Amino acid sequence: MKKRVLHVLSSKDIAGAENVAMCVISNLSESFDLAYSSPKGEIERKLFNRGIEYQPIDKLTVRHIRKVIKVWKPDIIHAHDFTATIKCALATFLIPIVSHIHQNPKWIKKINVYSFIFFLTCLRLNKIIVVSPAMKEMMSPFRLFWKKTKVIKNIVDVNWIKEMAAWPAEKNYDVLFLGRLEEVKDPSKFIRIISYIAEKNPKVKAVMVGGGSLENRCKELVNEASLQKNIDMLGYLDNPYPILYNSKILVMTSISEGLPMVVIEALAFGKPVIVSCLEGIESLVDRSCGFICKDESDFIARIHEILNSTSLYENLSNGALIKAKQIIDMNRFKEEFKQVYESV
């Protein structure tokens, strides 16, 4: 009889952690019974399209998690990120819990209220997964739990995203921002960068895909800078892959990240990537496939450089495909999660 694994997430939207959870569920279904549980929202349609069993909850509370546990009766709980991990640990004291941390917040590196609460939670956890070696190193207050901490790098289901990218797209773009419009992603920085790019290249076409609390503010910034002809704001899209496939460059201005899925997806499509100087990002991006930038002037210079040189673009595009092949090993990915589930 297959073990039953319940993936619990705090968000009703779709971002990196949600895509990783769906990738795990889709690719381990032959070995385990798996279900996805989160508050109701945009994620429902995505799960339905991928044929993933969904156990909805009204709110991510201890009480509602207990209800799902009572109905679905999992053998293992796979909790994604800090909030879900803490609440799942409070919801059950008998079921093994795997915590999967996708973020790398600044507070995790120091002793404070947040890190103290998570430290206590770790005493209850059976396994902790982080998505990069850098994240494990930065969790210095948690060295006591290193023996049960495992690094499993994010990958993408290339066949699935290529299938989704085959849908028609109305436009081609030079530069793409793909992510939540929240402070941690720094979308206003992206708008400033495109403003400078447009001064030298008035025909540059950029697009921002994603929703969030800063969506209205970003629209105001676009209007204030008179960039309506240069930046299309498409909001949240169920399927952003045709836009990614039909854009030349992915630009990520994030302040912090774990191991960003969107970067791996862009590389799989042969897209050069220009990113902020994030901890651990060098494992994904180097001079063969893109650039890591220290400040806005660096972003501007690199975007100009790529857009104005066909040979550079082709070299980086080829390098991106090579890098993606090095990163994406679905057999290894599946085996690592099998070992985690079997060990708890």
C-alpha positions as CSV (number, residue, x, y, z in Angstrom):
1,M,0.0,0.0,0.0
2,K,1.4,3.4,-1.0
3,K,2.3,6.0,1.7
4,R,0.0,9.0,1.6
5,V,1.8,12.4,1.5
6,L,-0.1,15.6,2.1
7,H,1.5,18.8,0.8
8,V,0.5,21.8,2.8
9,L,1.0,25.4,1.5
10,S,-0.1,28.7,2.9
11,S,-0.8,30.6,-0.4
12,K,-3.8,30.4,-2.6
13,D,-1.7,31.8,-5.5
14,I,1.0,30.3,-7.7
15,A,4.7,31.1,-7.3
16,G,7.9,29.1,-6.9
17,A,7.0,26.9,-3.9
18,E,3.7,26.0,-5.4
19,N,5.3,25.0,-8.7
20,V,7.8,22.8,-6.8
21,A,5.0,21.1,-4.8
22,M,3.1,20.4,-8.0
23,C,6.3,19.1,-9.7
24,V,6.9,16.7,-6.8
25,I,3.3,15.5,-6.7
26,S,3.1,15.0,-10.5
27,N,6.4,13.0,-10.7
28,L,6.1,10.8,-7.6
29,S,2.5,9.7,-8.1
30,E,3.6,6.2,-9.2
31,S,5.3,5.6,-5.8
32,F,3.0,7.5,-3.4
33,D,-0.5,8.8,-3.0
34,L,-0.1,12.6,-2.9
35,A,-2.5,15.5,-2.4
36,Y,-2.2,19.3,-2.3
37,S,-3.8,21.4,0.5
38,S,-4.0,25.2,0.7
39,P,-6.6,28.0,0.9
40,K,-8.9,28.2,-2.0
41,G,-7.9,30.5,-4.9
42,E,-6.1,30.7,-8.2
43,I,-4.3,27.5,-7.4
44,E,-7.4,25.4,-7.8
45,R,-7.6,25.7,-11.6
46,K,-3.9,24.9,-12.0
47,L,-4.2,21.8,-9.9
48,F,-7.2,20.6,-11.9
49,N,-5.4,21.1,-15.2
50,R,-2.5,19.0,-13.9
51,G,-4.7,16.3,-12.5
52,I,-3.6,16.8,-8.9
53,E,-5.8,15.9,-6.0
54,Y,-6.8,19.0,-4.0
55,Q,-7.8,19.1,-0.4
56,P,-8.9,22.8,0.1
57,I,-9.0,24.6,3.4
58,D,-10.8,27.9,4.2
59,K,-7.8,29.3,6.1
60,L,-4.4,28.1,7.0
61,T,-5.1,27.5,10.7
62,V,-4.3,24.7,13.0
63,R,-8.0,23.8,13.2
64,H,-8.5,23.7,9.5
65,I,-5.3,21.6,9.0
66,R,-6.6,19.1,11.5
67,K,-9.8,18.8,9.6
68,V,-8.0,17.9,6.4
69,I,-5.8,15.4,8.3
70,K,-8.9,13.8,9.8
71,V,-10.5,13.4,6.3
72,W,-7.5,12.5,4.2
73,K,-5.5,10.6,6.8
74,P,-1.9,11.2,5.5
75,D,1.1,9.1,6.6
76,I,3.4,12.1,6.0
77,I,2.9,15.8,5.9
78,H,5.1,17.8,3.6
79,A,4.8,21.5,4.7
80,H,6.2,24.2,2.5
81,D,7.9,27.2,4.0
82,F,7.8,28.6,7.5
83,T,4.2,29.4,8.2
84,A,2.8,26.1,7.0
85,T,5.5,24.2,8.8
86,I,4.8,25.8,12.2
87,K,1.0,25.4,11.9
88,C,1.3,21.7,10.7
89,A,3.6,21.0,13.7
90,L,0.9,22.4,16.0
91,A,-1.9,20.5,14.2
92,T,-0.5,17.0,14.8
93,F,2.0,15.4,17.2
94,L,1.9,11.9,15.7
95,I,2.3,12.3,11.9
96,P,5.9,12.7,10.6
97,I,6.5,16.2,9.1
98,V,8.9,17.2,6.3
99,S,9.5,20.9,6.2
100,H,10.5,22.3,2.8
101,I,12.0,25.8,3.0
102,H,12.1,27.8,-0.3
103,Q,12.8,31.2,1.1
104,N,16.0,32.7,2.5
105,P,14.8,35.6,4.7
106,K,17.3,37.8,6.7
107,W,15.8,36.9,10.1
108,I,16.8,33.2,9.7
109,K,20.5,34.2,10.1
110,K,20.0,35.7,13.5
111,I,18.5,35.0,16.9
112,N,15.1,36.7,17.2
113,V,11.5,36.0,17.9
114,Y,10.9,34.4,14.4
115,S,14.0,32.3,14.4
116,F,13.3,31.2,18.0
117,I,9.7,30.0,17.1
118,F,11.1,28.1,14.1
119,F,13.9,26.6,16.2
120,L,11.3,25.2,18.6
121,T,9.3,23.9,15.6
122,C,12.4,22.1,14.3
123,L,12.4,19.9,17.4
124,R,9.2,18.4,16.1
125,L,10.3,18.0,12.5
126,N,11.5,14.7,11.0
127,K,13.2,16.2,8.0
128,I,14.1,19.7,6.8
129,I,14.6,20.4,3.1
130,V,16.4,23.5,1.8
131,V,16.8,24.4,-1.8
132,S,20.4,25.4,-1.9
133,P,23.7,24.8,0.0
134,A,23.9,28.6,0.6
135,M,20.6,28.4,2.5
136,K,21.9,25.6,4.7
137,E,25.0,27.6,5.5
138,M,23.1,30.7,6.3
139,M,20.9,28.9,8.9
140,S,23.6,29.2,11.5
141,P,21.3,29.2,14.5
142,F,20.0,25.8,13.4
143,R,23.2,23.8,13.3
144,L,21.7,21.5,15.9
145,F,19.4,20.2,13.1
146,W,21.9,19.9,10.3
147,K,21.8,16.1,10.5
148,K,18.1,16.1,9.5
149,T,18.6,18.9,7.0
150,K,18.9,17.9,3.3
151,V,19.6,20.1,0.3
152,I,17.4,19.3,-2.7
153,K,17.7,21.8,-5.5
154,N,14.6,23.0,-7.3
155,I,14.1,21.8,-10.9
156,V,11.3,22.2,-13.4
157,D,9.3,19.7,-15.4
158,V,10.6,20.7,-18.8
159,N,8.2,18.6,-20.8
160,W,5.2,20.2,-19.1
161,I,6.4,23.8,-19.4
162,K,7.2,23.3,-23.0
163,E,3.7,21.9,-23.6
164,M,2.2,25.0,-21.9
165,A,4.5,27.4,-23.8
166,A,3.0,26.0,-27.1
167,W,-0.1,28.1,-26.6
168,P,-0.1,31.2,-28.9
169,A,1.2,34.5,-27.6
170,E,0.1,37.9,-29.1
171,K,3.5,39.7,-28.7
172,N,7.2,39.2,-28.5
173,Y,9.1,41.1,-25.9
174,D,12.7,42.2,-25.3
175,V,12.7,42.1,-21.5
176,L,10.5,40.1,-19.0
177,F,9.7,40.5,-15.3
178,L,7.9,37.4,-14.1
179,G,7.0,37.2,-10.4
180,R,4.8,38.5,-7.6
181,L,4.5,42.3,-7.4
182,E,5.7,42.5,-3.8
183,E,8.5,44.4,-2.1
184,V,10.8,41.3,-1.9
185,K,10.8,41.1,-5.8
186,D,11.4,44.9,-6.1
187,P,9.3,45.5,-9.2
188,S,9.8,49.3,-9.0
189,K,13.5,48.7,-9.6
190,F,12.6,46.9,-12.8
191,I,10.5,49.9,-14.0
192,R,13.3,52.3,-13.3
193,I,15.7,50.1,-15.3
194,I,13.4,50.0,-18.3
195,S,12.9,53.8,-18.0
196,Y,16.7,54.2,-18.5
197,I,16.8,51.6,-21.3
198,A,14.0,53.4,-23.1
199,E,16.0,56.7,-23.2
200,K,18.5,55.1,-25.5
201,N,16.1,52.6,-27.1
202,P,12.6,54.1,-27.3
203,K,11.3,51.0,-29.1
204,V,12.3,48.6,-26.3
205,K,9.4,46.3,-25.4
206,A,9.1,45.0,-21.8
207,V,6.4,43.1,-20.0
208,M,5.6,42.5,-16.3
209,V,3.7,39.3,-15.5
210,G,2.4,38.8,-11.9
211,G,-0.1,40.2,-9.4
212,G,0.3,41.4,-5.9
213,S,-0.1,44.2,-3.4
214,L,2.1,46.6,-5.5
215,E,0.2,46.1,-8.7
216,N,-1.5,49.5,-8.6
217,R,1.6,51.2,-7.5
218,C,3.6,49.7,-10.4
219,K,0.9,50.9,-12.9
220,E,1.2,54.4,-11.4
221,L,5.0,54.3,-11.8
222,V,4.7,53.2,-15.4
223,N,2.3,56.1,-16.1
224,E,4.4,58.6,-14.3
225,A,7.4,57.6,-16.3
226,S,5.4,57.7,-19.6
227,L,6.3,54.1,-20.3
228,Q,2.9,52.9,-21.4
229,K,4.3,52.1,-24.9
230,N,7.3,50.3,-23.4
231,I,5.9,48.2,-20.6
232,D,2.9,46.0,-20.8
233,M,1.5,45.0,-17.4
234,L,-0.4,41.7,-17.8
235,G,-1.2,40.9,-14.2
236,Y,-1.4,37.4,-13.0
237,L,-1.6,34.8,-15.8
238,D,-2.6,31.1,-15.4
239,N,-0.1,30.2,-18.0
240,P,2.9,32.7,-18.3
241,Y,5.0,30.3,-20.3
242,P,4.1,31.5,-23.8
243,I,5.2,35.0,-22.6
244,L,8.5,33.6,-21.2
245,Y,9.1,31.7,-24.4
246,N,8.5,34.7,-26.6
247,S,10.7,37.1,-24.6
248,K,14.4,37.6,-25.2
249,I,15.7,38.2,-21.6
250,L,14.5,37.4,-18.1
251,V,15.3,40.2,-15.6
252,M,15.0,39.4,-11.9
253,T,15.4,42.4,-9.5
254,S,14.6,40.4,-6.3
255,I,16.0,41.5,-2.9
256,S,16.1,37.9,-1.7
257,E,15.2,34.4,-3.1
258,G,15.7,30.8,-2.3
259,L,16.4,29.0,-5.5
260,P,14.2,30.8,-8.0
261,M,12.1,28.5,-10.2
262,V,11.6,31.2,-12.9
263,V,15.3,31.3,-13.5
264,I,15.5,27.6,-14.2
265,E,12.4,27.8,-16.4
266,A,14.0,30.7,-18.4
267,L,17.2,28.7,-18.8
268,A,15.3,25.7,-20.0
269,F,13.9,27.9,-22.8
270,G,17.3,29.2,-23.7
271,K,16.7,32.7,-22.3
272,P,19.6,34.7,-20.9
273,V,19.0,35.7,-17.3
274,I,20.0,39.0,-15.6
275,V,19.7,38.8,-11.8
276,S,20.4,40.7,-8.6
277,C,23.4,39.6,-6.5
278,L,21.5,37.0,-4.4
279,E,23.0,34.4,-2.1
280,G,23.5,31.1,-3.9
281,I,22.4,32.5,-7.3
282,E,25.8,31.7,-8.8
283,S,24.8,28.0,-8.8
284,L,22.3,28.9,-11.5
285,V,23.6,32.0,-13.3
286,D,27.1,32.7,-14.6
287,R,28.7,34.4,-17.6
288,S,27.8,31.5,-19.8
289,C,24.1,32.2,-19.6
290,G,23.6,35.6,-18.1
291,F,24.8,38.2,-15.6
292,I,24.7,38.8,-11.9
293,C,24.3,42.6,-11.2
294,K,25.3,44.6,-8.2
295,D,23.3,47.7,-8.9
296,E,20.8,49.4,-11.4
297,S,23.6,50.8,-13.6
298,D,24.9,47.2,-14.0
299,F,21.5,45.9,-15.0
300,I,21.1,48.7,-17.6
301,A,24.5,48.1,-19.1
302,R,24.0,44.4,-19.4
303,I,20.5,44.7,-20.9
304,H,21.8,47.2,-23.5
305,E,24.8,44.9,-24.2
306,I,22.6,41.8,-24.9
307,L,19.9,43.6,-26.9
308,N,22.6,45.3,-29.1
309,S,24.6,42.2,-29.9
310,T,23.2,39.3,-31.8
311,S,26.3,37.1,-31.3
312,L,26.3,37.7,-27.5
313,Y,22.6,36.9,-27.3
314,E,23.1,33.6,-29.3
315,N,26.1,32.6,-27.1
316,L,24.2,33.3,-23.9
317,S,21.1,31.5,-25.2
318,N,23.1,28.4,-26.1
319,G,24.8,28.6,-22.7
320,A,21.4,28.8,-21.0
321,L,20.3,25.5,-22.6
322,I,23.5,23.8,-21.5
323,K,23.1,25.2,-18.0
324,A,19.5,23.9,-17.8
325,K,20.6,20.4,-18.8
326,Q,23.2,20.5,-16.0
327,I,20.6,21.6,-13.4
328,I,17.6,19.5,-14.4
329,D,17.9,15.8,-13.5
330,M,14.3,14.6,-12.9
331,N,15.5,11.0,-12.0
332,R,17.8,12.4,-9.3
333,F,15.1,14.7,-8.1
334,K,12.5,11.9,-7.7
335,E,15.0,9.6,-6.0
336,E,15.9,12.3,-3.4
337,F,12.3,12.8,-2.4
338,K,11.7,9.0,-2.4
339,Q,14.6,8.7,0.1
340,V,13.2,11.5,2.3
341,Y,9.7,10.0,2.4
342,E,11.0,6.5,3.1
343,S,13.3,7.7,5.8
344,V,10.5,9.2,7.9
